[in-house]
């Protein structure tokens, strides 16, 4: 669970950096990286939800 939360924190940081670069500088490659990370965030959040429910049942 702890690893999952750390991974999510890193993914959010990566997304934020790339999204800001796209917005501020118009960097298209940064936008593409941000979109890719957003898909990884979605998968990680689904996994977090699953693990969180399992942990709460213990």
Backbone torsions as a table, in degrees:
resi	resn	phi	psi	omega
1	UNK	NA	-43.3	-179.2
2	UNK	-62.4	-42.0	178.6
3	UNK	-62.0	-38.2	179.2
4	UNK	-63.0	-44.0	179.6
5	UNK	-66.0	-40.6	178.3
6	UNK	-64.4	-40.9	178.1
7	UNK	-62.4	-43.5	178.3
8	UNK	-62.1	-41.6	178.8
9	UNK	-60.6	-42.6	179.1
10	UNK	-66.0	-42.1	179.0
11	UNK	-63.1	-41.8	177.9
12	UNK	-63.4	-39.5	178.6
13	UNK	-64.1	-44.1	178.5
14	UNK	-62.3	-44.1	179.2
15	UNK	-61.0	-47.1	-177.9
16	UNK	-59.7	-44.7	-179.6
17	UNK	-61.1	-49.4	-177.4
18	UNK	-69.1	-40.3	179.3
19	UNK	-64.0	-41.6	178.1
20	UNK	-65.4	-38.5	177.3
21	UNK	-62.4	-39.4	178.2
22	UNK	-65.8	-46.0	-176.5
23	UNK	-67.7	-46.5	-174.3
24	UNK	-76.8	-38.1	-173.5
25	UNK	-112.0	-5.6	-178.4
26	UNK	69.2	26.4	-177.4
27	UNK	-76.8	110.2	-176.8
28	UNK	-67.6	-37.2	-180.0
29	UNK	-64.0	-37.6	177.8
30	UNK	-64.8	-36.6	176.9
31	UNK	-63.9	-40.7	177.8
32	UNK	-64.5	-41.5	177.7
33	UNK	-64.1	-40.4	179.8
34	UNK	-62.8	-41.5	178.9
35	UNK	-65.3	-39.6	178.8
36	UNK	-64.0	-44.3	179.5
37	UNK	-65.0	-34.3	179.9
38	UNK	-62.0	-34.4	176.4
39	UNK	-68.7	-38.7	177.3
40	UNK	-65.9	-37.9	177.3
41	UNK	-62.0	-43.8	179.8
42	UNK	-58.0	-46.4	179.5
43	UNK	-63.6	-42.5	-178.7
44	UNK	-66.0	-37.7	178.8
45	UNK	-66.9	-37.5	177.1
46	UNK	-64.6	-41.0	177.8
47	UNK	-65.0	-40.8	178.4
48	UNK	-60.6	-44.2	179.4
49	UNK	-59.0	-44.6	-179.3
50	UNK	-62.8	-48.8	-178.7
51	UNK	-66.6	-38.8	-179.4
52	UNK	-62.3	-41.9	178.9
53	UNK	-64.8	-42.8	179.1
54	UNK	-62.2	-41.8	-179.9
55	UNK	-65.4	-37.0	-178.1
56	UNK	-71.2	-19.2	-179.7
57	UNK	-82.7	-11.2	-177.9
58	UNK	-76.9	NA	NA
